[in-house]
Amino acid sequence: MNESLTHFRTICREAFAFLTSDYGFREIANSADSRNPYIVEFGNDAIVLRVLGEGYGTVARVEYIVPDGRSVASAILERDWEPNPRHKKPRQTAPSQDDQIRAAAERVRVRDQEILRGNYVRLMEAASRQERVLSRHAKGV
């Protein structure tokens, strides 16, 4: 395994360690049908939280895999999430991928406690919302 992949996996394991210690998740083998090795997954008997490294080490994102198999972007769980923000944020220097992973882990730890404890209502609602947004986008609405 190359050094950058080892580093990515180490950062993910450290940042999301609370999933295993506090919520009974376990690291699982990559279930994604992807050529991207920069994926670390934590699952329980119902859901999976997937951390993906993209953009040649510049971008990290987190998604859930819900019980019916749909993937749900973690960002859609934010209160102020919009599919197409009306106002672009001013350009800033992007945080490192490591910092993005740590920040995402902290958001999940604080924001998603009910989901991590097994109440998936909000997560399933987010999955349906995301599906509607993607459907409208595909239709060009």
N, C-alpha and C positions, 0 to 999 in steps of 0.2 A: 504494500500500500504506500502511495507516495506521501510526502510530508504534508502537503496542503490538505489532503483528504483526512489524514490522521488529525491534523489541527482542527479542521471543521467538525469532525465527530467529537473530539474532546470538548470543544466549546459548547456544542449542543448538549452533550451529556452533563456538563457542569451547570449550564444555565437552566436546564429543565430537570435537574435532579429532584426537585420538589414533587414532580409527578410520581416518581417511584417511592420516595420516602413518605409522602403525605397522602397520596391518593391511590396507591396500589397499582399504578401503571407499571409496565415493564417495557424495556427496549425490545423491539421485535425486528425480525428480518424485514428488509425493504420489500413492501408489498406492491410498490408502484411498478407498472410495466414501463420502465424508463431506462434509457441508457445513461442517465445522470447518476453517478455514484454518490453525489453530494446530497444525500437524503438520509435523515435519521428519523425513525418512527418510534413512538411510544404508544402502547395500546393497553386497553383493558378488555373485558369480554364483549364490549359493545362498540366502542369508538377507537379511532386512531388519531393521534396528533402527529402530523408530519412536518418536519423542518426541512426546507429545501434551500440549497445554495445554488445561486444562478449568476449569470453575468460574469463568469470567470473570476469569482471571488468578490464581486462588488455588491451583490444583492442577496438578501435572505428573505424568505417568506414562510409563513406558517399557515397550514390548513388542517381542518379536521376531516376525517372520513367518517360519515354518519352510519348508523346501523344498516341503512338501505344501500350503502356503497357510494353515495354521492360525495364529492369533495366540496368543502365549504371553506372559502377564504376566511381566515381568522379576522381579518380587517372588517368584514361585514358586521361583526358583532359590536363594533364601536358605535356609540350613540350618535355621533355626528357623521357616520359614513354616508357618502353619496356616490352613486354609480359614476356620475360625471360631474365633478365639482364645478360649480359655476365660476368660481374665482380661483385662478391658478395661484399656488403659493409662490412667493418669491424664491428664486433660485438660491439655494444654499449649498454649502459643501456637504455632500452626502456622508453620513456616518459609515464607518467601516462595517464590513459584513459581521465581524465579531460583535460590534456594538449593536447592530440591528438584531442579532440573535438574542443578546442579553436583554434588550429593550422589549422584544417580542415575548420573551419568557416572563418578564415582569408583568406585562399587560395580561398575559394568560393567567398568571398566578393571582392577580388582583381581580380582574374582570370576570373570569370564568369559573369561579369557585363552585357555583351550583352545577355547572356542566361537569366539572371534574368529580363532583360527588355523585353523579348519576342522574341528575335531572336534565334531560335532553330537550325539553320543550323549546327553549329559546334557540338552541342549536338547530332543531328541525325547522323552526320558523325561519331562521336565517337561510337554511338550505332552500326552502321554497322561495324566499325573497330573491336569492341569488339566481335561481332558475328562471324566475319571471324577468329579472333584469337582463339576463343573457338571452332569453327568448326574444325580448323586445329589441335588443341590440342586433340580433341575427336578422330580424325582420326589417331593420333600418328605421325603427320608430324612434 
